């Protein structure tokens, strides 16, 4: 296997780690090998780091790209609507909204997202992925000795969706079920977009495990119905490495009357790398790893810290500029030799030179267009307040004793709702708005502020309305 052209995808959970090595042949990945190693519970991160590093080296690793398939159990997903179509604005908005879903400060959370629907009113429906930064930093620490040339952390649900896409070759709407030892992951895909993912544990040594499986599957479907208005697909596919789970398919068919199918990925593994004689153990799933290795998942779903992603992005832009400059230098050098060799063809070489320069200039123009768009976005953030400006400014001025539960924005009006420890905290928040330049175009009013008893203490439930002043 050509190690220089290899891509490694891996997943780590409480009892084992899996590695899938994909190798390019011509223009695509078409050879895959798998490695699985179990470890005892309670192993230290340092010992785990050594085991993983040794396993990668055993597979011929040489600073290749690494994709981490993050277990679904380690992240939170939410479908939500945001008042923007621009990816940069969406990223800022979800960073502000994330503490609504998990009880942590915004700086403690890392977000990813995929746009599932673009609305005519300028809003987007997104699937937001939220993970605590400690989870991500642990992976960065474990894989640091390998010094990968590129690094991604992507939720396992998107690995399963990517695998289905690679098999179907077109956008589909299906329920996907993946068995991985005691974990069962349910993924629901609508028109090629992931709308829902959930994982639960089933101990197959239990005589009633199939009954428990059906109960959890039903619970997943009910949760999906609560979170989205989308109709549930009527087709279900089970991912498998062998012919297992035929009995499960019969149970599902009888319970839900879905069309049931199987997708086997055993034939995808052309080169098998194994440990202690264990070859593609059907108890474990490699479908998510295959999907992430075969399909290019959007950068917006990469759960790396923002600063690290920006460094990688800047490095890629720099590489592209060097490539353009290198192309121009090679062009001049080759044409220079041609001119020296045959002066009679000078006009012909000059014409070629002009064409090559125009080609390079076209690529350079694309970079210039990118820079202009970035400058335009920067200019927008400094112009009249909009939803993003209000959210950003609110994040700066909101007192620590005030918690926002919702925010809505329409032209000329913004509404903030939340809880505060006392009335003075609400008035402090309003005072901060009135003093802010961003809110200077708005008349800030408290629509209501009502005391109510929570489980632990008395809180103030409030709503603040900001109306754009006429003539400003």
C-alpha positions as CSV (number, residue, x, y, z in Angstrom):
1,X,0.0,0.0,0.0
2,X,1.4,3.4,-1.0
3,X,1.8,5.2,2.3
4,X,2.4,8.6,0.9
5,X,-1.1,8.6,-0.7
6,X,-2.8,7.0,2.2
7,X,-5.6,8.6,4.4
8,X,-6.2,7.3,7.9
9,X,-9.6,7.4,9.6
10,X,-10.0,6.3,13.2
11,X,-12.4,6.1,16.1
12,X,-11.7,5.7,19.8
13,X,-14.2,4.7,22.5
14,X,-14.1,3.3,26.1
15,X,-12.9,-0.2,25.1
16,X,-11.2,-0.2,21.7
17,X,-9.9,1.8,18.9
18,X,-10.3,1.2,15.2
19,X,-8.2,2.4,12.3
20,X,-9.1,2.3,8.6
21,X,-6.4,3.0,6.1
22,X,-7.4,4.1,2.6
23,X,-5.0,4.2,-0.3
24,X,-5.4,6.3,-3.5
25,X,-5.3,4.6,-6.9
26,X,-5.1,7.1,-9.7
27,X,-7.9,9.6,-8.6
28,X,-9.9,7.8,-5.9
29,X,-9.6,5.8,-2.8
30,X,-10.2,2.2,-3.7
31,X,-8.2,0.0,-1.3
32,X,-8.9,-0.2,2.4
33,X,-7.4,-2.0,5.4
34,X,-8.7,-2.2,8.9
35,X,-7.1,-2.5,12.3
36,X,-8.8,-3.1,15.6
37,X,-7.3,-3.2,19.1
38,X,-9.2,-3.6,22.4
39,X,-7.9,-2.2,25.7
40,X,-8.8,-2.5,29.3
41,X,-11.1,0.0,31.0
42,X,-9.5,2.8,32.9
43,X,-6.4,3.0,30.7
44,X,-4.6,6.3,31.0
45,X,-4.4,8.7,28.1
46,X,-0.6,8.4,28.0
47,X,-0.8,4.6,27.6
48,X,-3.6,4.9,25.0
49,X,-1.5,7.5,23.1
50,X,1.4,5.0,23.0
51,X,-0.8,2.1,21.8
52,X,-2.4,4.2,19.0
53,X,0.9,5.7,17.9
54,X,2.4,2.1,17.7
55,X,-0.6,0.9,15.7
56,X,-0.4,3.7,13.2
57,X,3.3,3.1,12.7
58,X,2.6,-0.6,12.3
59,X,0.4,0.4,9.4
60,X,3.1,2.4,7.7
61,X,1.9,5.9,8.8
62,X,4.0,8.8,7.6
63,X,2.4,12.1,8.6
64,X,-0.7,11.3,6.5
65,X,-4.0,13.0,6.9
66,X,-6.1,11.8,9.9
67,X,-9.9,11.9,10.3
68,X,-11.3,11.2,13.7
69,X,-14.8,9.6,13.6
70,X,-16.3,11.1,16.8
71,X,-18.8,8.8,18.5
72,X,-22.3,10.1,18.5
73,X,-22.6,9.7,22.2
74,X,-19.9,12.5,22.7
75,X,-21.8,15.3,21.0
76,X,-25.2,17.0,21.0
77,X,-27.1,17.7,17.7
78,X,-30.0,20.2,17.2
79,X,-32.0,21.3,14.2
80,X,-32.6,25.1,14.4
81,X,-33.4,28.1,12.3
82,X,-30.9,31.0,12.0
83,X,-31.5,34.4,10.4
84,X,-28.7,34.2,7.8
85,X,-27.5,32.3,4.7
86,X,-23.9,33.3,5.0
87,X,-21.6,30.5,6.5
88,X,-19.5,33.0,8.5
89,X,-22.5,34.7,10.0
90,X,-24.1,31.3,10.8
91,X,-20.9,30.2,12.6
92,X,-21.0,33.3,14.8
93,X,-24.7,32.9,15.6
94,X,-24.4,29.2,16.6
95,X,-21.4,30.0,18.8
96,X,-23.7,32.4,20.6
97,X,-26.6,30.0,20.8
98,X,-24.8,26.9,21.9
99,X,-25.1,27.5,25.7
100,X,-28.9,27.2,25.2
101,X,-28.4,23.5,24.6
102,X,-25.6,22.6,27.0
103,X,-25.0,24.1,30.5
104,X,-21.6,25.6,29.6
105,X,-20.1,28.9,28.6
106,X,-19.7,29.6,24.9
107,X,-15.9,29.5,25.2
108,X,-16.2,25.9,26.5
109,X,-18.0,24.6,23.4
110,X,-17.0,23.8,19.8
111,X,-19.6,23.9,17.1
112,X,-20.1,22.4,13.6
113,X,-23.1,22.7,11.3
114,X,-24.6,21.7,8.0
115,X,-27.2,23.8,6.2
116,X,-30.2,21.5,5.5
117,X,-32.5,24.1,4.0
118,X,-32.2,27.7,2.6
119,X,-35.4,29.8,2.9
120,X,-36.5,32.6,0.6
121,X,-36.7,35.0,3.6
122,X,-32.9,34.8,4.0
123,X,-32.9,32.3,6.9
124,X,-31.4,28.8,7.0
125,X,-32.4,25.6,8.7
126,X,-29.2,24.0,10.1
127,X,-28.2,20.8,11.9
128,X,-25.9,22.0,14.6
129,X,-23.3,19.7,16.2
130,X,-22.0,20.8,19.7
131,X,-19.2,19.2,21.6
132,X,-17.3,20.2,24.8
133,X,-13.8,21.4,24.0
134,X,-12.3,19.0,26.5
135,X,-13.4,16.1,24.3
136,X,-11.7,17.7,21.3
137,X,-8.5,18.6,23.2
138,X,-8.2,15.1,24.4
139,X,-8.1,13.8,20.8
140,X,-5.6,16.5,19.9
141,X,-3.4,15.3,22.7
142,X,-3.7,11.6,21.9
143,X,-2.8,12.1,18.2
144,X,-0.2,14.9,18.6
145,X,2.8,12.5,18.3
146,X,1.7,11.5,14.8
147,X,1.9,15.1,13.5
148,X,-0.7,14.6,10.7
149,X,-0.5,16.7,7.5
150,X,-4.2,17.4,7.8
151,X,-6.6,16.7,10.7
152,X,-10.4,16.5,11.0
153,X,-12.9,15.6,13.7
154,X,-16.3,14.6,12.3
155,X,-19.3,13.2,14.0
156,X,-19.9,9.5,13.3
157,X,-23.5,10.2,12.1
158,X,-22.0,12.1,9.1
159,X,-19.7,9.2,8.5
160,X,-22.7,6.9,8.1
161,X,-24.5,9.4,5.9
162,X,-21.3,9.8,3.8
163,X,-21.1,6.0,3.4
164,X,-24.7,5.8,2.3
165,X,-24.1,8.6,-0.2
166,X,-21.0,6.7,-1.6
167,X,-23.2,3.6,-2.1
168,X,-26.3,5.3,-3.6
169,X,-24.5,7.9,-5.7
170,X,-27.4,10.2,-5.4
171,X,-29.3,12.1,-2.6
172,X,-31.6,9.7,-0.8
173,X,-34.2,9.6,2.1
174,X,-33.6,6.7,4.4
175,X,-33.4,5.5,7.9
176,X,-29.9,4.0,8.6
177,X,-29.1,1.5,11.4
178,X,-25.6,0.7,12.3
179,X,-24.6,-2.0,14.9
180,X,-21.2,-1.5,16.5
181,X,-20.6,-4.1,19.3
182,X,-23.1,-2.9,22.0
183,X,-23.8,0.5,20.4
184,X,-26.6,1.0,17.9
185,X,-26.7,4.3,15.9
186,X,-29.8,5.5,14.2
187,X,-29.4,8.1,11.4
188,X,-32.3,9.7,9.4
189,X,-31.4,11.2,6.1
190,X,-33.8,13.4,4.0
191,X,-32.9,14.3,0.4
192,X,-29.2,13.6,1.2
193,X,-29.1,15.7,4.3
194,X,-28.6,14.4,7.8
195,X,-31.6,15.5,10.0
196,X,-31.3,13.2,13.0
197,X,-28.9,10.9,14.8
198,X,-29.1,9.0,18.0
199,X,-27.1,6.2,19.7
200,X,-28.1,3.7,22.4
201,X,-26.7,0.6,24.0
202,X,-28.0,-2.9,23.6
203,X,-26.4,-5.8,25.5
204,X,-26.9,-8.7,23.1
205,X,-26.2,-11.3,25.9
206,X,-29.6,-10.3,27.3
207,X,-32.3,-12.6,26.1
208,X,-34.7,-9.7,25.6
209,X,-32.3,-7.5,23.7
210,X,-34.4,-7.5,20.5
211,X,-37.4,-6.3,22.4
212,X,-35.3,-3.5,24.0
213,X,-33.9,-2.6,20.6
214,X,-37.4,-2.1,19.2
215,X,-38.3,0.1,22.2
216,X,-35.3,2.3,21.6
217,X,-35.9,2.5,17.9
218,X,-39.5,3.6,18.6
219,X,-38.1,6.2,21.1
220,X,-35.8,7.5,18.4
221,X,-38.6,7.9,15.9
222,X,-40.7,9.7,18.5
223,X,-37.8,12.1,19.2
224,X,-37.3,12.7,15.5
225,X,-41.0,13.7,15.2
226,X,-40.7,16.2,18.0
227,X,-37.6,17.8,16.6
228,X,-38.6,18.2,12.9
229,X,-41.7,18.6,10.7
230,X,-40.1,16.4,8.0
231,X,-42.0,13.2,7.1
232,X,-40.2,10.0,8.3
233,X,-38.7,8.0,5.3
234,X,-40.3,4.7,4.7
235,X,-37.1,2.9,3.7
236,X,-34.6,1.5,6.2
237,X,-31.1,0.2,5.5
238,X,-29.0,-1.9,7.9
239,X,-25.2,-1.5,7.5
240,X,-23.3,-4.8,8.0
241,X,-20.0,-6.6,7.4
242,X,-21.8,-9.9,7.0
243,X,-25.2,-11.5,6.9
244,X,-26.0,-10.8,10.5
245,X,-29.1,-9.1,11.8
246,X,-31.5,-10.8,9.3
247,X,-33.8,-11.6,12.3
248,X,-33.7,-7.9,13.4
249,X,-34.8,-6.9,9.9
250,X,-37.8,-9.1,10.2
251,X,-38.7,-7.6,13.6
252,X,-38.4,-4.0,12.2
253,X,-40.5,-5.0,9.1
254,X,-43.3,-6.4,11.3
255,X,-43.3,-3.4,13.7
256,X,-43.0,-0.5,11.4
257,X,-43.8,-1.9,7.9
258,X,-40.8,-0.2,6.4
259,X,-38.9,-1.4,3.3
260,X,-35.8,-3.1,4.7
261,X,-32.5,-3.4,2.9
262,X,-28.9,-4.3,3.7
263,X,-25.6,-2.7,2.6
264,X,-22.6,-4.8,3.2
265,X,-19.2,-3.1,3.2
266,X,-17.1,-6.3,3.5
267,X,-16.3,-6.2,-0.3
268,X,-14.9,-2.7,0.3
269,X,-12.0,-4.0,2.4
270,X,-9.6,-5.3,-0.3
271,X,-6.5,-5.3,1.9
272,X,-7.1,-6.4,5.5
273,X,-4.7,-5.6,8.3
274,X,-5.5,-7.4,11.4
275,X,-4.2,-8.1,14.9
276,X,-4.1,-11.6,16.6
277,X,-6.0,-13.2,13.7
278,X,-9.1,-11.0,14.0
279,X,-10.2,-10.1,10.4
280,X,-13.1,-7.7,10.0
281,X,-14.9,-8.9,13.1
282,X,-18.7,-8.5,12.3
283,X,-19.4,-7.4,15.8
284,X,-17.7,-4.1,15.0
285,X,-18.7,-1.5,12.4
286,X,-16.3,0.2,10.0
287,X,-19.1,1.8,7.9
288,X,-18.7,5.3,9.4
289,X,-14.9,5.2,8.9
290,X,-15.3,4.1,5.3
291,X,-17.8,7.0,4.7
292,X,-15.4,9.7,6.1
293,X,-12.5,8.2,4.1
294,X,-14.4,8.1,0.8
295,X,-16.4,11.3,0.9
296,X,-15.1,14.8,1.5
297,X,-17.2,16.2,4.4
298,X,-17.7,20.0,4.5
299,X,-15.2,22.0,6.6
300,X,-18.2,23.5,8.5
301,X,-18.6,20.0,10.2
302,X,-14.9,19.8,11.2
303,X,-15.0,20.0,15.1
304,X,-11.5,21.5,15.5
305,X,-11.2,24.7,17.6
306,X,-11.8,27.8,15.5
307,X,-8.2,29.0,15.8
308,X,-6.7,25.8,14.6
309,X,-9.1,25.6,11.7
310,X,-8.2,29.1,10.7
311,X,-4.5,28.2,10.8
312,X,-5.1,25.3,8.5
313,X,-7.2,27.4,6.1
314,X,-4.5,30.1,5.9
315,X,-1.9,27.4,5.2
316,X,-4.0,26.0,2.3
317,X,-4.4,29.5,0.8
318,X,-0.7,30.1,1.1
319,X,0.0,26.7,-0.6
320,X,-2.3,27.7,-3.4
321,X,-0.6,31.1,-3.9
322,X,2.8,29.3,-4.1
323,X,1.4,26.9,-6.6
324,X,0.2,29.8,-8.8
325,X,3.6,31.5,-8.5
326,X,5.3,28.2,-9.3
327,X,3.2,27.6,-12.3
328,X,4.1,31.1,-13.6
329,X,7.8,30.6,-13.0
330,X,7.8,27.2,-14.7
331,X,5.9,28.6,-17.7
332,X,8.5,31.5,-18.1
333,X,11.4,29.0,-17.8
334,X,10.0,26.5,-20.3
335,X,9.1,29.2,-22.8
336,X,12.4,30.9,-22.3
337,X,14.3,27.7,-23.4
338,X,11.9,27.4,-26.4
339,X,12.6,31.0,-27.5
340,X,16.4,30.5,-27.2
341,X,16.1,27.3,-29.2
342,X,14.2,28.7,-32.2
343,X,14.0,32.4,-32.6
344,X,11.9,32.0,-35.7
345,X,9.0,30.9,-33.5
346,X,9.3,33.9,-31.3
347,X,5.8,35.1,-31.9
348,X,4.3,31.6,-31.4
349,X,6.1,31.4,-28.0
350,X,5.0,34.9,-27.0
351,X,1.4,33.9,-27.8
352,X,1.8,30.8,-25.6
353,X,3.3,32.9,-22.9
354,X,0.4,35.3,-23.0
355,X,-2.1,32.4,-22.7
356,X,-0.2,31.0,-19.7
357,X,0.0,34.3,-18.0
358,X,-3.7,34.8,-18.6
359,X,-4.4,31.4,-17.1
360,X,-2.3,32.3,-14.0
361,X,-4.0,35.7,-13.8
362,X,-7.4,33.9,-13.8
363,X,-6.5,31.9,-10.8
364,X,-5.0,34.9,-9.1
365,X,-8.3,36.8,-9.9
366,X,-10.2,34.0,-8.0
367,X,-8.0,34.7,-5.0
368,X,-8.7,38.4,-5.4
369,X,-12.4,37.8,-5.6
370,X,-12.2,35.8,-2.4
371,X,-10.4,38.7,-0.7
372,X,-13.0,41.2,-2.0
373,X,-15.8,39.0,-0.5
374,X,-14.0,38.8,2.8
375,X,-13.5,42.6,2.8
376,X,-17.2,43.0,2.0
377,X,-18.2,40.7,4.9
378,X,-15.9,42.8,7.1
379,X,-17.5,45.9,5.9
380,X,-21.0,44.5,6.6
381,X,-20.0,43.8,10.2
382,X,-19.1,47.5,10.6
383,X,-22.3,48.9,9.0
384,X,-25.8,49.4,10.4
385,X,-26.8,46.9,13.1
386,X,-28.4,43.6,12.0
387,X,-29.1,40.4,13.7
388,X,-25.5,39.3,13.9
389,X,-24.4,42.7,15.2
390,X,-27.0,42.7,17.9
391,X,-26.0,39.1,19.0
392,X,-22.4,40.0,19.1
393,X,-22.9,43.2,21.1
394,X,-25.3,41.4,23.5
395,X,-22.7,38.9,24.2
396,X,-20.4,41.7,25.3
397,X,-22.8,43.7,27.5
398,X,-25.0,41.0,29.1
399,X,-24.5,40.7,32.9
400,X,-23.4,37.4,34.2
401,X,-26.6,37.0,36.2
402,X,-28.8,37.2,33.1
403,X,-29.5,34.2,30.9
404,X,-31.1,34.5,27.5
405,X,-33.4,31.7,26.4
406,X,-34.4,33.1,23.0
407,X,-33.7,35.8,20.5
408,X,-35.8,36.8,17.4
409,X,-35.1,39.4,14.8
410,X,-37.2,40.9,12.1
411,X,-36.7,44.1,10.2
412,X,-37.0,47.0,12.6
413,X,-37.5,44.8,15.7
414,X,-35.5,42.5,18.0
415,X,-36.9,40.6,20.9
416,X,-34.9,39.1,23.8
417,X,-36.3,36.7,26.3
418,X,-34.7,35.1,29.3
419,X,-34.2,34.8,33.1
420,X,-32.4,37.0,35.6
421,X,-31.6,36.6,39.3
422,X,-33.4,39.9,40.1
423,X,-35.1,42.9,38.6
424,X,-32.0,45.1,39.0
425,X,-30.2,42.6,36.7
426,X,-32.8,43.2,34.0
427,X,-32.5,46.9,34.3
428,X,-28.7,46.7,34.2
429,X,-29.0,44.7,31.0
430,X,-31.3,47.4,29.5
431,X,-29.0,50.2,30.6
432,X,-26.1,48.5,28.8
433,X,-28.2,48.3,25.7
434,X,-29.1,52.0,25.9
435,X,-25.5,53.0,26.3
436,X,-24.3,50.8,23.4
437,X,-23.6,52.4,20.0
438,X,-25.0,49.2,18.3
439,X,-28.4,49.7,20.0
440,X,-28.4,53.5,19.5
441,X,-30.8,53.1,16.5
442,X,-33.3,51.3,18.8
443,X,-35.8,52.2,21.5
444,X,-35.3,49.6,24.3
445,X,-38.3,48.7,26.4
446,X,-39.1,46.0,29.0
447,X,-42.3,44.4,27.8
448,X,-42.6,42.4,31.1
449,X,-40.5,41.2,34.0
450,X,-42.2,38.7,36.2
451,X,-40.9,36.9,39.3
452,X,-41.4,33.1,39.3
453,X,-40.1,30.3,41.5
454,X,-37.7,27.8,40.0
455,X,-36.5,24.6,41.6
456,X,-33.6,26.3,43.3
457,X,-34.4,30.0,43.7
458,X,-36.7,32.8,42.7
459,X,-36.0,34.1,39.2
460,X,-37.3,36.9,37.0
461,X,-38.8,36.0,33.6
462,X,-38.4,38.9,31.2
463,X,-38.9,40.1,27.6
464,X,-37.1,43.1,26.2
465,X,-38.2,44.6,22.9
466,X,-35.9,46.8,20.7
467,X,-37.8,48.9,18.1
468,X,-35.9,50.7,15.4
469,X,-36.5,54.4,15.9
470,X,-38.0,56.2,12.9
471,X,-35.7,58.5,11.0
472,X,-32.5,56.9,12.4
